[in-house]
């Protein structure tokens, strides 16, 4: 069952890259729809965004504003810091 989940995730990521490279952008909503919460760890999701950025695919928020990698890193760091302070 785990390998089936990994296979779906791989296919979804591949489809995202194909669509993003063709169009030059993806929305956060499209990424979330293809890879719902829990399908990737925070680190895997950040790596996906980084890889899309490296492939020159812009990531846009719901308002059409570009999402920067630094914004993602800051959000991830805040989440990780919050988790540490609660332990």
C-alpha positions as CSV (number, residue, x, y, z in Angstrom):
1,X,0.0,0.0,0.0
2,X,2.8,2.4,0.8
3,X,4.4,1.9,-2.6
4,X,1.1,2.6,-4.2
5,X,0.9,5.9,-2.4
6,X,4.5,6.8,-3.4
7,X,3.6,5.9,-7.0
8,X,0.6,8.2,-7.0
9,X,2.7,11.0,-5.5
10,X,5.4,10.6,-8.1
11,X,2.9,10.7,-10.9
12,X,1.3,13.8,-9.5
13,X,4.6,15.5,-9.1
14,X,5.6,14.6,-12.7
15,X,2.2,15.9,-14.0
16,X,2.8,19.2,-12.0
17,X,6.2,19.7,-13.5
18,X,4.9,19.0,-17.0
19,X,2.0,21.5,-16.6
20,X,4.2,24.1,-14.9
21,X,7.0,23.9,-17.5
22,X,4.5,24.2,-20.3
23,X,2.7,27.2,-18.8
24,X,5.5,28.8,-16.9
25,X,3.6,28.8,-13.6
26,X,1.5,26.8,-11.2
27,X,-0.8,28.0,-8.4
28,X,-0.6,26.9,-4.8
29,X,-4.1,25.6,-5.2
30,X,-3.1,23.3,-8.1
31,X,-0.2,22.0,-6.1
32,X,-2.4,21.4,-3.0
33,X,-5.0,19.7,-5.2
34,X,-2.5,17.3,-6.8
35,X,-0.6,16.7,-3.5
36,X,-3.1,17.1,-0.6
37,X,-2.0,17.8,2.9
38,X,-0.2,14.8,4.4
39,X,1.0,13.4,1.1
40,X,4.4,15.1,1.5
41,X,6.4,16.2,4.6
42,X,7.1,19.9,5.0
43,X,10.7,19.2,3.8
44,X,9.5,17.3,0.7
45,X,7.0,20.1,-0.1
46,X,9.7,22.7,0.2
47,X,12.0,20.7,-2.1
48,X,9.2,20.4,-4.6
49,X,8.7,24.2,-4.6
50,X,12.5,24.6,-4.9
51,X,12.7,22.2,-7.8
52,X,9.9,24.0,-9.6
53,X,11.6,27.3,-9.0
54,X,14.9,25.8,-10.4
55,X,12.9,24.6,-13.5
56,X,11.8,28.3,-13.9
57,X,8.2,27.5,-12.9
58,X,6.6,30.4,-11.0
59,X,4.4,29.6,-8.1
60,X,1.4,31.9,-7.6
61,X,-0.8,32.3,-4.6
62,X,-4.6,32.6,-4.8
63,X,-4.4,36.3,-5.7
64,X,-1.9,35.6,-8.5
65,X,1.0,37.0,-6.5
66,X,4.3,35.2,-6.9
67,X,5.4,33.0,-4.0
68,X,9.1,33.4,-3.2
69,X,11.2,30.6,-1.9
70,X,12.3,32.8,1.0
71,X,8.6,33.2,2.0
72,X,8.3,29.4,2.0
73,X,11.5,29.0,4.0
74,X,10.3,31.5,6.6
75,X,7.0,29.8,7.0
76,X,8.7,26.4,7.4
77,X,11.1,27.7,9.9
78,X,8.3,29.4,11.9
79,X,6.4,26.1,11.9
80,X,9.4,24.1,13.0
81,X,10.2,26.6,15.7
82,X,6.6,26.5,17.0
83,X,6.8,22.8,17.2
84,X,10.0,22.9,19.2
85,X,8.7,25.5,21.7
86,X,5.7,23.4,22.5
87,X,7.6,20.3,23.4
